[in-house]
């Protein structure tokens, strides 16, 4: 049966090597629901414009119902000629409805068909992933609300810099995730175009109505240019990028959890259900989920760069190279989904060791900038103030005296400035808008909750189901 789709042009069938290289059914069969939904919309349109009778339409639609049930229940029996999901569905429909089934491909090519399937699959996947990110953000927000006045060192260059509230630190990750959700919505808007009706590349001489199928499948509009419709994979590249950047954000969270869970930091304790042990060392409790979140980011970036390399030399319109879009797309979406679920569980069940955080955050040297700003408030230029405090820090580190004593004794600083070195005093100074004190975080918590509510509303409005 191999070669049936083009057997009129060729005297013989394809070689086994060609067939093995060419076949995509093992991985693109996961798009069977999208392929069948597209076929339903196409068949309904063909009947409406007079290219199928109502009886033929109903016979094909009934056959599509059978095929969908077989695939959903694992009863579908593939044959050697099923080189992709489109061929498999059409072949089985034609077996069930031999005469009518032969008309299902009227005014349609696998080029616009696969472009449609991938768009529909990506649309559904982005909506699901956006929901998972929002769920993760809810976990972050809940922790930020419940950790109270807990504070920890902030870091630059992985060196202790200035102390910040723990809620402020958590929300920093939350806002980054909000940008990931925003990118998903942006991508959804650009991919909201139906390519069905573009045919192989140039449309059709038959009286089809692409706007009808677009509406039936929940797309905002049909394509404007048939060449672009079948060749556009921008949305795949965008999805690979946004999953890569989301993966990088999750990797950063993972890296911090790895550090914080170490004996040297001791800032968090991990739940047993989201940790692993050692086959040799009984005392170990390893943050494997966080490590895998960090490691998976490389895989996601690799999928992106590989696909961009595939695209960069392609002329218009469809080229078989485009078959390489689905495996990285599927893999990246599967990878980021699993990473989100596992890391969400890890973060939700984490215990913050706030005493250990405070012990490090209250290091007097973390308040050095506060001392400089104390001098600025008295009229001293900041650069001069920086020099004064830097000199005191140098003398303290050299062992001349504790920093608190040196500050209290300094004629331009004194006891009021030394009080800034007391535990918890420094973090309370961060009162500017968007800053890290517990007081400054209060409006930020409200703004973040509002952002989540807005994004939840956008997600619900974006969920579209085909009418067929």
ABEGO torsion letter per residue (X at the ends): XBGAAAAAABABBBBAAAAAAABAAAAAAAAAAAAAAAAAAAAAAAAAAGABBAAAAAAAAAAAAAAAAAAAAGABBBBAABABAAAAAAAAAAAABAAAAAAAABGBBAAAAAAAAAAAAAAAAAAAAAAAAAAAAAAAAAAAAAAEABBBBBBBGGBBBBBBBAAAAAAAAAAAAAAAAAAAAAAAAAABBBABGAEAAAEBABBBBAAAAAAAAGBABBBABAAAAAABAAAAAAAAAAAAAAAAAAAAAAAAAAAAABAAAGABBBBAAABBBBAABAABBBBAAAAAAAAAAAAAAAAAAAAAAAAAABBOBBBAAAAAAAAAAAAAAAAAAAAAAAAAAAAAABBBBAAAAAAAAABAAAAAAAAAAAAAAAGBBAAAAAAAAAAAAAAAAAGABBAAAAAAABAABEAAAAAAABBGAAAAABABBGBABAAAAAAAAAAAAAAAAAAAAAAAAABBBBAX
